Amino acid sequence: MNHLEAHINALRGFALLQTCSDSYLKRIAAKCFTNKFRTYTVIIPQGQRPDGVYFIKAGKVKVALGY
């Protein structure tokens, strides 16, 4: 399985995207990349605009204000 297929399969696992067509998921998957973060890593600092959408494949994320 190549990276594009892996991203499409992962995207299908999200309820928000389950009704999307294969061609639409392929367009989204083509822009996806995988990133791993260490525990307690700040992903988006408060006040900064995110540069995209984050889908959490595994683990937990805590939203904390005031850092």
Secondary structure, 3 states (H helix, E strand, C coil): CCHHHHHHHHHHCCHHHCCCCHHHHHHHHCCCCCCCCCCCCCCCCCCCCCCCCCCCCCCCCCCCCCC
